């Protein structure tokens, strides 16, 4: 992601045409874990999948049946499930 901004020591920002990904890495010099905070369309999940694949990492996805992000199955399935849930909750509150 050539446009990624990691000028901060503890987080980065990756912006695309219809997505925004924040990467939270913590305050220590040695990064032991990080978290993606994603917003946007389905493309967001494919970007995350590509980053994880290139780094050789796996990730948790609490919205998937087994709790893991599965980039080879359908990376955007968990994101769509979350958006459906959020829409349902927002409709109930209005």
C-alpha positions as CSV (number, residue, x, y, z in Angstrom):
1,X,0.0,0.0,0.0
2,X,2.2,2.9,-1.2
3,X,-0.2,5.5,0.2
4,X,0.0,4.1,3.8
5,X,0.8,6.6,6.4
6,X,2.8,5.2,9.4
7,X,4.4,8.5,10.6
8,X,3.0,7.8,14.1
9,X,4.9,5.3,16.2
10,X,1.8,3.6,17.4
11,X,-0.7,3.5,14.5
12,X,-0.9,3.7,10.8
13,X,-3.6,4.8,8.3
14,X,-4.3,3.1,4.9
15,X,-6.9,4.9,2.8
16,X,-8.4,3.8,-0.5
17,X,-11.2,4.9,-2.8
18,X,-14.0,3.4,-0.6
19,X,-12.2,2.3,2.5
20,X,-10.2,3.3,5.5
21,X,-8.0,1.0,7.6
22,X,-6.4,2.0,10.9
23,X,-3.6,-0.2,12.1
24,X,-3.1,0.0,15.8
25,X,0.3,-1.3,16.9
26,X,0.8,0.0,20.5
27,X,3.4,2.2,22.1
28,X,6.4,-0.2,22.4
29,X,9.2,-0.5,19.9
30,X,8.8,-4.3,19.5
31,X,5.4,-5.0,17.9
32,X,4.0,-8.3,19.2
33,X,0.5,-7.8,17.7
34,X,-1.6,-5.3,15.9
35,X,-5.2,-4.6,15.1
36,X,-7.0,-3.5,12.0
37,X,-10.0,-1.2,12.3
38,X,-11.8,-1.2,9.0
39,X,-14.4,1.0,7.5
40,X,-15.8,0.8,4.0
41,X,-17.0,-1.5,1.3
42,X,-16.1,-5.1,0.6
43,X,-12.7,-4.1,-0.9
44,X,-11.5,-3.4,2.6
45,X,-11.5,-7.1,3.5
46,X,-9.5,-7.9,0.3
47,X,-6.9,-5.3,1.2
48,X,-6.6,-6.8,4.7
49,X,-6.3,-10.3,3.2
50,X,-3.6,-9.2,0.9
51,X,-1.6,-7.5,3.7
52,X,-1.9,-10.6,5.9
53,X,-1.0,-13.0,3.1
54,X,2.1,-10.9,2.2
55,X,3.2,-10.9,5.9
56,X,2.5,-14.6,6.3
57,X,0.1,-13.8,9.3
58,X,-3.3,-15.0,10.3
59,X,-5.9,-13.0,12.1
60,X,-8.9,-13.3,14.4
61,X,-12.4,-12.5,13.1
62,X,-15.1,-12.7,15.7
63,X,-17.8,-12.6,13.1
64,X,-16.7,-15.8,11.4
65,X,-18.0,-19.2,12.4
66,X,-14.6,-20.4,13.7
67,X,-13.3,-17.1,14.9
68,X,-10.5,-16.8,12.3
69,X,-10.2,-14.5,9.3
70,X,-10.3,-16.8,6.3
71,X,-8.9,-14.8,3.3
72,X,-9.1,-17.8,0.9
73,X,-12.8,-18.4,1.5
74,X,-14.5,-15.0,1.2
75,X,-12.6,-12.2,2.9
76,X,-15.5,-9.9,2.9
77,X,-18.1,-12.3,4.5
78,X,-17.3,-11.2,8.1
79,X,-17.4,-7.5,7.1
80,X,-20.8,-8.0,5.4
81,X,-22.1,-9.8,8.5
82,X,-21.0,-7.0,10.7
83,X,-22.6,-4.4,8.5
84,X,-25.9,-6.3,8.5
85,X,-25.8,-6.6,12.3
86,X,-25.0,-2.9,12.6
87,X,-27.9,-2.0,10.3
88,X,-30.3,-4.2,12.3
89,X,-29.3,-2.5,15.6
90,X,-29.5,1.0,14.2
91,X,-33.0,0.2,12.8
92,X,-34.1,-1.0,16.1
93,X,-33.0,2.2,17.9
94,X,-34.8,4.6,15.6
